[in-house]
Amino acid sequence: MSESTAGQDGRAQEYARMIKPGDAVETPDGALWVVDGMVGPSRYALVSAYRGAVDGIVYRDRENDVVTTIVPAAHVTKIADARQVRRS
């Protein structure tokens, strides 16, 4: 493997670990959320979400049932990429 390929693989893995809008995250209390955006350099704006009972997919809550919050970045763990999150 060339050095340039190794560097690209490292950047791709680093990018995949980054928390971006649309990604699903979990807070320490076990609640599921979808990232709506960043608030300042170290806080995320979150929208409530849930895991489908049958398929296990993370769904963003419907617009009329949505709960929002702002949480420090240190209190979220990425559990799914935005491509794996669905709207209910």
KARAHU-V547599 format. One record per backbone hydrogen bond with DSSP energy under -0.5 kcal/mol. NH is the residue of the N-H (numbers start at 1). CO is the residue of the C=O. If there is no record, write none. Layout:
NH&CO ; NH&CO
//
This chain:
6&2 ; 7&3 ; 8&4 ; 9&5 ; 10&6 ; 11&7 ; 12&8 ; 13&9 ; 14&10 ; 15&11 ; 16&12 ; 17&13 ; 18&14 ; 20&18 ; 22&35 ; 23&20 ; 24&80 ; 25&33 ; 26&77 ; 27&31 ; 28&75 ; 30&27 ; 33&25 ; 34&47 ; 35&23 ; 36&45 ; 37&45 ; 39&43 ; 40&38 ; 44&71 ; 45&37 ; 46&44 ; 46&69 ; 47&34 ; 48&67 ; 49&32 ; 50&59 ; 52&57 ; 56&52 ; 58&84 ; 59&50 ; 60&86 ; 61&48 ; 65&62 ; 66&62 ; 66&63 ; 69&46 ; 71&44 ; 73&42 ; 75&72 ; 76&73 ; 77&26 ; 79&24 ; 80&24 ; 84&81 ; 85&82 ; 86&58 ; 88&60
//
